[in-house]
C-alpha cells in the first residue's frame, strides 16, 4: 500500500486518503510478542531492531533479544528491588545500554549484562540518549536542564539550561549535535562541543518527541496534541510540516520518531497506536500500521520506540507491553 500526500505551503503534508496523517486504514503487525503483562514505563529498541530494553510497570528493567523473544538480563538499580525506570536507551553500536530511574543513572554492557557505571543526577530523569559505544549520555531532567554526561568516567561535559522540564532528547552518534524538547514548547538544537544554541523553534504545545537524523542533517520535533515539523540543521529552515489531523477538535500527539540510517525516511508513532513511514524529501506516506492490542484490553497503545530493521522490516514497542514486527 502506498499513500501520497501533497506538498503545499512550506511543504505541509495534506493527506489525499481521508484527512491527515494517522487517519487512513493501516496494516497489522506480522508478528507480536508480549514483553510485559502490565505495560511499560519506558522502552527502547536498538537501532537495528535486534534487541529491546524495557522498564516494566510490574517487573523493573529487562534486556531482550527480539529474534527469539528471550529475556537475556534483568537490570535494576538496587538489589532485591524492581526499579521504576523512567527512561532507557541502547547506544548505536548495540554494545551498551543506559537505564534511568528518578535520580539514578546506570550504564550496562549488553554482551554480559554487567554494570559499567552508576551515577546520581541533579534532577529526575525524563529522557536519555547515548552516543556511539555508550561514551556519553544526553539526559533530559525535570530541573530545567539537559546534562551531557561522561557516563563511563563520570562528570558532566555540558549543562544545557532551559526554562522548563526537558521531556525529550536526542544526540548524533558522534555527539556533535544534540536536540531537546521542553514543556515551554521549544525544540532546541545544540552544539554539544560548546553547549551553545544553534537554532530554537517554537511549536504549539509542550514537546512530546524529538529526533535527529544520523548524519545530523535534519531535526524533528512534535508538540503534544499539536504540530510536528522537520527542519534543516544547516540553516534552521523548515523542511516539512506533518499534518497530525484532528481528534475531537484536537490534533494527534506523535509520541516517537526515528530517521532511517540514510536519513531518507522517517518512522513516526502516535499515542493512538499508529505507525507511519514517511519519505522525508517528498512527504509521501509510504505505509501505515497499527500496533497490536489484545482483545478485551483497553483499545490503543502509545508507540514508545521505533526501529528500522533489514530490508522492508520495521519494529515498534507499544506501551501495552508488546513488541510489534511490521512489514
NUKOL-912207 format. One line per field, with one value per residue: residue number from 0; residue in three letters; x, y, z of N, C-alpha, C in turn. Coordinates in steps of 0.2 Angstrom, whole numbers, plus 5000, padded with zeros to 4 digits. Each point is the difference from the previous one (the first is absolute). Layout:
BEGIN
seq <- c(NUM,...)
type <- c(ALA,...)
n_xx <- c(X,...)
n_yy <- c(Y,...)
n_zz <- c(Z,...)
ca_xx <- c(X,...)
ca_yy <- c(Y,...)
ca_zz <- c(Z,...)
c_xx <- c(X,...)
c_yy <- c(Y,...)
c_zz <- c(Z,...)
END
This chain:
BEGIN
seq <- c(0,1,2,3,4,5,6,7,8,9,10,11,12,13,14,15,16,17,18,19,20,21,22,23,24,25,26,27,28,29,30,31,32,33,34,35,36,37,38,39,40,41,42,43,44,45,46,47,48,49,50,51,52,53,54,55,56,57,58,59,60,61,62,63,64,65,66,67,68,69,70,71,72,73,74,75,76,77,78,79,80,81,82,83,84,85,86,87,88,89,90,91,92,93,94,95,96,97,98,99,100,101,102,103,104,105,106,107,108,109,110,111,112,113,114,115,116,117,118,119,120,121,122,123,124,125,126,127,128,129,130,131,132,133,134,135,136,137,138,139,140,141,142,143,144,145,146,147,148,149,150,151,152,153,154,155,156,157,158,159,160,161,162,163,164,165,166,167,168,169,170,171,172,173,174,175,176,177,178,179,180,181,182,183,184,185,186,187,188,189,190,191,192,193,194,195,196,197,198,199,200,201,202,203,204,205,206,207,208,209,210,211,212,213,214,215,216,217,218,219,220,221,222,223,224,225,226,227,228,229,230,231,232,233,234,235,236,237,238,239,240,241,242,243,244,245,246,247,248,249,250,251,252,253,254,255,256,257,258,259,260,261,262,263,264,265,266,267,268,269,270,271,272,273,274,275,276,277,278,279,280,281,282,283,284,285,286,287,288,289,290,291,292,293,294,295,296,297,298,299,300,301,302,303,304,305,306,307,308,309,310,311,312,313,314,315,316,317,318,319,320,321,322,323,324,325,326)
type <- c(UNK,UNK,UNK,UNK,UNK,UNK,UNK,UNK,UNK,UNK,UNK,UNK,UNK,UNK,UNK,UNK,UNK,UNK,UNK,UNK,UNK,UNK,UNK,UNK,UNK,UNK,UNK,UNK,UNK,UNK,UNK,UNK,UNK,UNK,UNK,UNK,UNK,UNK,UNK,UNK,UNK,UNK,UNK,UNK,UNK,UNK,UNK,UNK,UNK,UNK,UNK,UNK,UNK,UNK,UNK,UNK,UNK,UNK,UNK,UNK,UNK,UNK,UNK,UNK,UNK,UNK,UNK,UNK,UNK,UNK,UNK,UNK,UNK,UNK,UNK,UNK,UNK,UNK,UNK,UNK,UNK,UNK,UNK,UNK,UNK,UNK,UNK,UNK,UNK,UNK,UNK,UNK,UNK,UNK,UNK,UNK,UNK,UNK,UNK,UNK,UNK,UNK,UNK,UNK,UNK,UNK,UNK,UNK,UNK,UNK,UNK,UNK,UNK,UNK,UNK,UNK,UNK,UNK,UNK,UNK,UNK,UNK,UNK,UNK,UNK,UNK,UNK,UNK,UNK,UNK,UNK,UNK,UNK,UNK,UNK,UNK,UNK,UNK,UNK,UNK,UNK,UNK,UNK,UNK,UNK,UNK,UNK,UNK,UNK,UNK,UNK,UNK,UNK,UNK,UNK,UNK,UNK,UNK,UNK,UNK,UNK,UNK,UNK,UNK,UNK,UNK,UNK,UNK,UNK,UNK,UNK,UNK,UNK,UNK,UNK,UNK,UNK,UNK,UNK,UNK,UNK,UNK,UNK,UNK,UNK,UNK,UNK,UNK,UNK,UNK,UNK,UNK,UNK,UNK,UNK,UNK,UNK,UNK,UNK,UNK,UNK,UNK,UNK,UNK,UNK,UNK,UNK,UNK,UNK,UNK,UNK,UNK,UNK,UNK,UNK,UNK,UNK,UNK,UNK,UNK,UNK,UNK,UNK,UNK,UNK,UNK,UNK,UNK,UNK,UNK,UNK,UNK,UNK,UNK,UNK,UNK,UNK,UNK,UNK,UNK,UNK,UNK,UNK,UNK,UNK,UNK,UNK,UNK,UNK,UNK,UNK,UNK,UNK,UNK,UNK,UNK,UNK,UNK,UNK,UNK,UNK,UNK,UNK,UNK,UNK,UNK,UNK,UNK,UNK,UNK,UNK,UNK,UNK,UNK,UNK,UNK,UNK,UNK,UNK,UNK,UNK,UNK,UNK,UNK,UNK,UNK,UNK,UNK,UNK,UNK,UNK,UNK,UNK,UNK,UNK,UNK,UNK,UNK,UNK,UNK,UNK,UNK,UNK,UNK,UNK,UNK,UNK,UNK,UNK,UNK,UNK,UNK,UNK,UNK,UNK,UNK,UNK,UNK,UNK,UNK,UNK,UNK,UNK,UNK,UNK,UNK,UNK)
n_xx <- c(5004,4998,5001,4998,5004,4997,5005,4998,4998,5007,4998,4994,4999,4997,4997,5001,5002,4993,5002,5004,5006,5001,4998,5005,4998,5001,5006,5000,5003,5006,5003,4998,5002,4998,5003,4994,4998,5003,5005,5002,5005,5005,5002,5005,5001,5004,5006,5002,4997,5006,5001,4998,5000,4997,4996,4999,4994,5001,5005,5001,5007,5000,5005,4998,5001,4999,5006,5002,4998,5006,4998,5005,4999,5001,4998,5002,4998,4996,5004,4997,5001,4994,5005,4996,5001,5001,5007,5001,5006,5001,5006,5002,5005,4995,5006,4997,4998,4995,4999,4995,5000,4995,5004,4999,5006,4999,5006,4998,5003,4998,5007,5001,4997,5007,5000,5000,4995,5001,4996,5000,4994,5001,4997,4993,5001,5000,5006,5003,5006,5003,5007,5004,4999,4994,5003,4995,4997,4996,4999,4994,5000,4997,5007,4997,5003,5004,5002,5006,4998,5006,4996,5006,5002,4994,4996,4999,5000,4993,4998,4995,5000,4994,4994,5000,4996,5006,4995,5003,5005,5004,5004,5004,5001,5003,4994,5000,4994,4996,4994,4996,4995,4997,4998,5005,5000,5006,5002,5005,5004,5004,5005,5001,5004,4996,4995,5001,4995,4998,4994,4995,4995,4995,4998,4994,5004,5000,5007,4998,5003,5007,5004,5006,5000,5002,4999,4995,4998,4996,4995,4997,4995,4996,4995,4999,4996,5006,5004,5002,5007,5003,5006,5003,5005,5000,4993,4998,5000,4994,5000,4997,4994,4999,4995,4999,4996,4994,4999,4993,5001,5004,5006,5002,5001,5005,5000,5002,5006,5001,5005,5000,5004,4996,4996,4998,5000,4994,5001,4993,4999,4993,4996,4998,5007,5000,5003,5004,5001,5004,4999,5006,5003,4995,5001,5002,4994,5005,4999,4995,5001,4996,5003,5002,4993,5001,4996,4995,5005,5001,4995,5005,5006,5003,5003,5004,5001,5004,5001,5005,4997,5002,5002,4994,5004,4996,5002,4996,5001,4995,4996,4997,5007,4998,5004,5001,4999,5002,4996)
n_yy <- c(4994,5005,5005,5004,5005,5006,5003,5004,5005,5002,4997,5003,4995,5000,4995,4996,4996,5001,5002,4995,5001,4993,5001,4996,4995,4995,4998,4994,5000,4998,5003,4997,5003,4997,5006,5002,4997,5005,4999,5006,5001,4996,5001,4996,5001,4995,5003,4994,5002,4998,5006,4999,5006,4997,5005,4994,5000,4994,4999,5006,5001,4999,4996,5001,4993,5005,4997,4999,5007,5000,4999,5004,5006,5000,5006,5001,5005,4995,4997,4995,5005,5002,5002,5005,4997,5007,4998,4997,4997,4999,5000,5004,4999,5001,5002,5005,5000,5005,5000,5003,5001,5004,5000,4994,4999,4995,4997,4996,4995,5001,4999,5003,5005,5002,5003,5006,5002,5004,5005,5005,5003,5006,4996,4999,4994,5004,5000,4995,5002,4994,5002,5000,4994,5003,5004,5003,5003,5001,5003,5000,5006,5000,5001,5000,4995,5000,4994,5002,4994,5000,4996,5000,5007,5002,5004,5006,4998,4999,5006,4997,5007,4998,5001,4993,4995,4996,5000,5003,4996,5003,4996,5004,4995,5005,5002,5002,4997,5004,4997,5005,4997,5006,5001,5004,4994,5000,4999,4998,5002,4995,5004,4993,5003,5005,4996,5002,5004,4995,4997,5004,4995,5004,4995,4996,4996,4997,4999,4996,5002,4998,5002,4997,5002,4994,5003,5001,4998,4996,5004,4996,5003,4998,5004,5000,4996,5000,5005,4998,5001,5000,5001,5004,4996,5001,5002,4995,4999,5001,4994,4997,5001,4996,4999,5001,5004,4997,5001,5000,5003,4995,5003,4995,4997,5002,4994,4998,5001,4997,5003,4999,4994,5000,5002,4995,4996,5001,4996,5001,5000,4998,5004,5000,4997,5006,4997,5006,4998,5005,5002,5001,4998,4995,4998,4995,4998,4996,5000,4996,4999,4995,5002,4994,4999,4997,4995,5004,5002,5006,5003,4998,5002,5004,5002,4995,4995,5002,4995,5002,4995,4994,5003,4997,5000,5001,5003,4999,5004,4997,5005,4996,5000,5002,4995,5004,4994,5005,4998)
n_zz <- c(5000,4996,5004,4996,5002,5000,4997,5005,5002,5000,4995,5002,5005,4994,5004,4995,5005,5000,5007,5003,5002,5001,4994,4996,4995,5004,4999,5001,5006,4998,5005,5006,5005,5006,5002,5001,5006,5003,4995,4996,5005,4998,4994,4997,4993,4999,4997,5000,5006,5001,5004,5006,5002,5005,5002,5003,4999,4999,4995,5001,4999,4994,4997,4994,4997,4995,4997,5006,5001,5001,5006,4998,5002,5007,4999,5006,5003,5003,5004,4997,4995,4998,4996,5001,4994,5001,4999,4994,4999,4993,5001,4995,5004,5004,5002,5000,5007,5001,5007,5000,5007,5000,5005,4997,4998,4996,4999,4995,5000,4993,4999,5006,4999,5000,5006,4997,5004,5005,4999,5004,4999,4998,4996,5000,4998,4995,4997,4996,4997,4998,5000,4995,5001,5001,4996,4997,5004,4996,5006,4998,5004,5006,5000,4994,5000,4996,5002,4998,5002,5003,4997,4996,5000,4999,5003,5000,4994,5000,5002,4997,5001,5002,4998,4998,5002,4999,4996,4995,4999,4996,4998,4996,4996,4997,5002,4994,4999,5004,5002,5002,5004,5002,5007,4998,4997,5003,4994,5003,4995,5003,5001,5000,4995,4998,4999,4994,5000,4995,5002,5000,5000,4999,5004,4999,5003,5006,5000,4995,4995,5000,4995,5000,4994,4998,4994,5005,4995,5003,5002,5005,5001,5006,5000,5006,4997,4996,4998,4994,5001,4994,5003,4996,5002,4994,4999,5003,4993,5000,5001,5006,4999,5005,4996,5006,4996,5001,5007,4999,4995,5001,4999,4996,5006,4998,5002,4994,4998,4994,4999,4993,4999,4995,5006,4996,5005,5002,5005,5000,5006,5000,5003,4994,5001,4996,4995,4998,4994,5001,4993,5003,4995,5000,5006,4995,5002,5001,5007,5003,5006,5003,5006,5002,5000,5005,4998,5002,4997,5003,4996,4996,4998,5004,4994,5004,4995,4995,4995,4996,4998,4998,4994,4999,5005,5004,5005,5004,5005,5003,5002,4996,4998,4993,4998,4995,4996,4996,4995)
ca_xx <- c(4996,5004,4996,5003,4998,5002,5004,4997,5004,5005,5000,4995,4997,4993,4998,4995,4996,4997,5001,5007,5004,4997,4992,4998,5000,5007,5001,5001,5007,5000,5001,5000,5002,4998,5006,4998,4993,4996,5002,5006,5001,5005,5002,5004,5003,5007,4999,4998,4994,5002,4999,4995,5001,4994,4999,4993,4996,4999,5006,5006,5003,5002,5003,4997,5002,4994,4999,4997,4996,5004,5002,5007,5002,4995,5004,4997,5005,5001,4999,4994,4994,4998,5001,4996,5005,4997,5003,5005,5003,5005,5005,4999,5004,4996,5004,4999,4993,5000,4994,4999,4995,5000,5007,5005,5002,5004,5003,5001,5003,4995,5003,5000,4995,5003,5000,5006,5000,4993,5000,4994,4998,4998,4992,4997,5002,4994,5002,5007,5003,5007,5004,5003,5004,4998,5005,4997,4992,4996,4994,4995,4998,4995,5003,5000,5006,5002,5007,5004,5004,5005,4997,5005,5005,4997,5001,4995,5003,4996,4993,4996,4995,4993,4995,4995,5002,5002,4996,5002,5007,5004,5007,5003,5005,5007,4999,5001,4994,4995,4994,4996,4993,4999,4993,4998,4998,5006,5004,5007,5006,5006,5007,5002,5007,5000,4994,4996,4994,5001,4993,4994,4994,4994,4994,4994,4999,5006,5003,4999,5005,5005,5004,5005,5003,5006,5005,4999,4997,4993,4997,4993,4996,4993,4997,4994,4993,5002,5003,5007,5004,5007,5004,5007,5005,5005,4998,4994,4994,4995,5000,4993,4995,4996,4993,4999,4993,4996,4997,4995,5002,5007,5004,5003,5007,5006,5004,5006,5002,5007,5003,5003,5007,5002,4997,4995,4993,4999,4995,4997,4995,4996,4997,4994,5002,5002,5007,5000,5007,5000,5006,5001,5001,4994,4994,4996,4999,5001,4996,4998,4998,4998,5003,4996,4997,4996,4993,4998,5004,4999,5002,5005,5006,5005,5006,5005,5006,5000,5006,5001,5003,5003,4995,4994,4997,5000,4998,4996,4998,4994,5000,4996,5004,5001,5004,4996,5004,4996,5003)
ca_yy <- c(5006,5006,5006,5006,5006,5005,5005,5007,5006,4997,4992,4997,4994,4999,4993,4999,4994,5003,5007,5002,4995,4996,5000,4996,4993,4998,4993,4997,4997,4993,4996,5004,4996,5004,5001,5002,4999,5006,5006,5003,5007,5003,4995,5002,4995,5001,5004,4995,4996,4994,4999,5005,5001,5003,5001,4997,5003,4995,4996,5004,5000,4994,5000,4994,4999,5000,4995,4995,5002,4998,5005,4998,5003,5004,5006,5004,5005,4998,4992,4997,5004,5001,5008,5004,5003,5005,5001,4995,5001,4995,5004,4998,4993,4995,4997,5003,5002,5004,5000,5006,4999,5006,5003,4995,4999,4994,4998,4993,4997,4995,4993,4996,5003,5003,5007,5003,5006,5001,5007,5004,5006,5006,5001,4994,4999,4999,4997,4999,4998,4999,5001,4993,4996,5002,5004,5006,5000,5007,4998,5005,5000,5004,5006,5005,4999,4993,4999,4996,4996,4995,4995,4994,5002,5005,5007,5003,5004,5006,5001,5004,5003,5002,5003,4996,4993,4997,4993,4996,5001,4995,5002,4996,4994,5002,5005,5007,5004,4997,5004,5000,5003,5001,5002,5007,5000,5001,4995,5003,4997,5002,4998,4997,5001,5006,5001,5006,4999,5001,5002,4999,5001,4999,4997,5003,4997,4997,4996,4993,4996,5003,4995,5003,4995,4997,5004,5007,5005,5002,5000,4999,5001,4999,5002,4996,5002,5006,4999,4996,5003,4998,5006,4999,5002,5004,5007,5001,5001,4995,4995,4997,5000,4994,5001,4995,4999,5002,4994,5004,5007,5000,4996,4994,5001,4996,4998,4998,5001,4998,5000,4994,5001,5005,5006,5001,4998,5001,4996,5004,4996,5005,4997,4996,4993,5000,5001,5002,5001,5006,5001,5007,5005,5002,5000,4995,4995,4993,4994,5001,4994,5001,4995,4995,5000,4993,5000,5001,5005,5006,5002,5005,5000,5004,4998,5003,5000,4998,4999,4997,4994,4998,5000,5004,4997,5005,4998,5004,4998,5004,5001,4995,4994,4995,5001,5000,5000,5003,4999)
ca_zz <- c(5000,5000,5001,4998,5002,4996,5003,4998,5003,5004,4999,5005,4997,5001,4998,4995,5002,5006,5001,5003,5002,5006,4999,4995,5002,5002,5000,5006,5001,4997,5006,5006,5006,5006,5004,5007,5000,5002,4996,5001,5002,4994,4996,4995,4996,4997,4994,4995,5002,5002,5007,5003,5007,5003,5007,5001,5006,5005,5002,4999,4994,4997,4994,4996,4994,4996,4995,5004,5005,5006,5005,5001,5007,5004,5002,5005,5003,5006,5001,5003,4999,4993,4999,4995,4995,4996,4993,4998,4993,4998,4995,4993,4999,5003,5005,5007,5001,5006,5003,5005,5004,5005,4999,5000,4993,5000,4993,5000,4994,4998,4999,5006,5005,5006,5001,4998,5004,5004,5001,5002,4996,5004,4999,4998,4993,4995,4994,4999,4994,5000,4994,4998,5005,5007,5003,5003,5001,5001,5005,5002,5007,5002,5003,4995,4996,4997,5002,4996,5005,4999,5004,5002,5005,5004,4998,4995,4994,4998,5003,4995,5005,4997,5005,5001,5000,4994,4999,4994,4997,4995,4998,4995,5002,5002,5006,4998,5000,5004,4999,5006,4999,5007,5001,4998,4993,4996,4997,5000,4997,5003,4998,5007,5002,5004,5004,4998,4996,4993,4997,5005,4997,5005,4997,5003,5006,5003,4995,5002,4997,4996,4997,4995,4995,5002,4998,5003,4995,5001,5007,5000,5006,4999,5006,5003,4997,4996,4993,4999,4994,4998,4998,4998,5005,4997,5000,5005,4996,5000,4994,4999,5006,5000,5002,5005,4999,5006,5003,5004,4999,5003,4996,5002,5003,4998,5006,4998,4993,4999,4993,4998,5000,4994,5001,4995,5002,5007,5004,5006,5004,5004,5007,4997,4998,4993,4998,4993,4996,4996,4996,5002,4994,4996,5004,4999,5005,4996,5003,5006,5004,5007,5004,5003,5007,5002,5001,5007,5003,4998,4993,4999,5004,4997,4997,5004,4997,4993,4997,4993,5000,4993,4995,5001,5007,5005,5007,5004,5007,5002,5007,5003,5001,4995,4994,4993,4994,4995,4993)
c_xx <- c(5004,4995,5004,4997,5002,5005,4997,5004,5004,5000,4996,4998,4992,4998,4995,4995,4998,5002,5007,5004,4996,4992,4998,5000,5008,5000,5002,5007,5000,5002,5000,5003,4999,5006,4998,4992,4996,5002,5007,5000,5004,5002,5004,5002,5007,4998,4998,4994,5002,4998,4995,5002,4993,5000,4993,4996,5000,5007,5006,5003,5002,5002,4998,5003,4993,4998,4997,4996,5003,5002,5007,5002,4994,5005,4996,5005,5002,4999,4993,4994,4999,5000,4994,5005,4996,5002,5005,5002,5005,5005,5000,5004,4997,5004,4999,4992,5000,4993,4999,4994,5000,5007,5006,5001,5005,5002,5001,5003,4995,5002,5000,4995,5003,4999,5007,5000,4993,5001,4994,5000,4997,4992,4998,5001,4993,5002,5007,5001,5007,5003,5003,5004,4999,5005,4997,4992,4997,4994,4996,4997,4994,5002,5001,5007,5001,5008,5004,5005,5006,4998,5004,5004,4998,5001,4995,5004,4997,4994,4996,4994,4994,4996,4995,5003,5001,4997,5004,5007,5002,5007,5003,5005,5006,5000,5001,4994,4995,4994,4996,4993,4997,4992,4998,4999,5006,5004,5007,5005,5006,5007,5002,5008,5000,4994,4996,4994,5002,4994,4995,4994,4994,4994,4994,4998,5006,5002,4999,5006,5004,5004,5005,5002,5007,5006,5000,4997,4993,4999,4993,4997,4993,4997,4994,4994,5001,5003,5007,5003,5006,5004,5007,5004,5005,4999,4994,4993,4995,5000,4993,4996,4996,4993,4998,4992,4996,4997,4996,5003,5007,5005,5003,5008,5005,5004,5007,5002,5008,5002,5003,5008,5003,4996,4994,4993,4999,4994,4997,4995,4996,4998,4994,5001,5002,5007,4999,5007,4999,5007,5002,5000,4994,4993,4995,4999,5000,4996,4998,4998,4997,5003,4994,4997,4996,4993,4998,5005,4998,5003,5006,5006,5005,5006,5006,5007,4999,5007,4999,5004,5003,4994,4994,4997,5001,4997,4997,4999,4994,5000,4996,5004,5002,5006,4996,5006,4996,5003,4995)
c_yy <- c(5006,5006,5006,5006,5006,5005,5006,5005,4997,4993,4997,4993,5000,4994,5000,4994,5002,5007,5002,4994,4997,4999,4995,4993,4998,4992,4997,4997,4992,4996,5004,4996,5004,5000,5002,5000,5006,5006,5002,5007,5003,4994,5003,4994,5002,5003,4995,4995,4993,4998,5005,5001,5003,5001,4998,5004,4995,4997,5004,4999,4993,5002,4994,5000,4998,4994,4993,5001,4998,5006,4998,5002,5004,5006,5004,5004,4998,4993,4999,5005,5001,5008,5002,5004,5005,5001,4995,5002,4994,5004,4998,4993,4994,4997,5003,5003,5004,5000,5006,4999,5006,5004,4996,4998,4994,4999,4993,4997,4994,4993,4996,5002,5003,5007,5003,5007,5002,5007,5003,5006,5005,5001,4993,4999,4999,4997,4999,4998,4999,5001,4993,4997,5002,5005,5006,4999,5007,4998,5006,4999,5004,5006,5006,4999,4993,5000,4995,4996,4996,4994,4994,5002,5005,5007,5003,5005,5007,5000,5005,5003,5002,5003,4996,4993,4998,4993,4995,5002,4995,5003,4996,4995,5003,5005,5007,5004,4997,5004,4998,5002,5001,5002,5007,5000,5001,4994,5004,4996,5003,4998,4997,5001,5007,5001,5006,4998,5002,5003,4998,5001,4999,4997,5002,4997,4997,4994,4992,4995,5005,4994,5004,4994,4998,5005,5007,5005,5002,5000,4999,5002,5000,5003,4995,5003,5006,4999,4996,5002,4997,5007,4998,5003,5004,5007,5001,5001,4994,4996,4998,5001,4994,5002,4994,4999,5003,4994,5004,5007,5001,4996,4994,5001,4994,4998,4998,5001,4998,5000,4993,5002,5005,5006,5001,4999,5002,4996,5004,4996,5005,4997,4996,4994,5000,5001,5001,5000,5006,5001,5008,5005,5002,5000,4994,4995,4994,4995,5002,4994,5003,4995,4996,5002,4994,5002,5000,5005,5007,5001,5005,4999,5006,4997,5003,5000,4997,4998,4997,4993,4999,5000,5004,4997,5006,4998,5005,4997,5004,5000,4994,4994,4996,5003,4999,5000,5002,4999,5004)
c_zz <- c(5000,5000,4998,5004,4996,5004,4999,5004,5005,5000,5005,4996,5001,4996,4995,5002,5007,5001,5001,5002,5006,4999,4995,5003,5001,5000,5008,5000,4997,5006,5006,5006,5006,5004,5007,5000,5002,4997,5002,5003,4994,4996,4994,4996,4998,4993,4994,5002,5003,5007,5003,5008,5003,5007,5001,5006,5006,5002,4998,4993,4997,4993,4996,4993,4996,4996,5003,5006,5007,5005,5002,5007,5003,5003,5005,5004,5008,5001,5003,4999,4993,4999,4995,4996,4996,4993,4999,4993,4999,4995,4993,4998,5003,5006,5007,5000,5006,5002,5005,5004,5005,4999,5000,4992,5000,4993,5000,4994,4998,4999,5006,5005,5006,5000,4998,5003,5003,5002,5003,4995,5005,4999,4998,4992,4996,4994,5000,4993,5000,4994,4998,5005,5007,5004,5004,5000,5000,5003,5001,5007,5001,5004,4995,4997,4996,5001,4995,5004,4996,5004,5002,5005,5006,4998,4995,4995,4999,5004,4996,5004,4996,5006,5003,5000,4993,4999,4995,4998,4995,4999,4994,5002,5003,5005,4998,5000,5005,4999,5007,4998,5007,5000,4998,4992,4995,4998,4999,4998,5003,4997,5006,5002,5004,5005,4998,4995,4993,4997,5006,4996,5005,4996,5004,5007,5003,4995,5003,4997,4995,4996,4995,4995,5001,4997,5002,4995,5002,5008,4999,5007,4999,5007,5002,4997,4996,4994,5001,4994,5000,4998,4997,5006,4997,5000,5004,4997,5001,4993,4998,5006,4999,5003,5005,5001,5006,5003,5005,5001,5003,4995,5004,5002,4996,5006,4998,4993,5000,4992,4998,5000,4994,5000,4994,5003,5008,5002,5005,5003,5005,5007,4998,4997,4993,4999,4992,4998,4995,4997,5001,4994,4997,5005,4999,5006,4997,5002,5007,5004,5007,5004,5003,5007,5001,5000,5008,5004,4998,4993,4999,5004,4997,4998,5004,4996,4993,4998,4993,5000,4993,4995,5001,5007,5005,5007,5004,5007,5002,5008,5004,5002,4995,4995,4994,4994,4994,4993,4995)
END
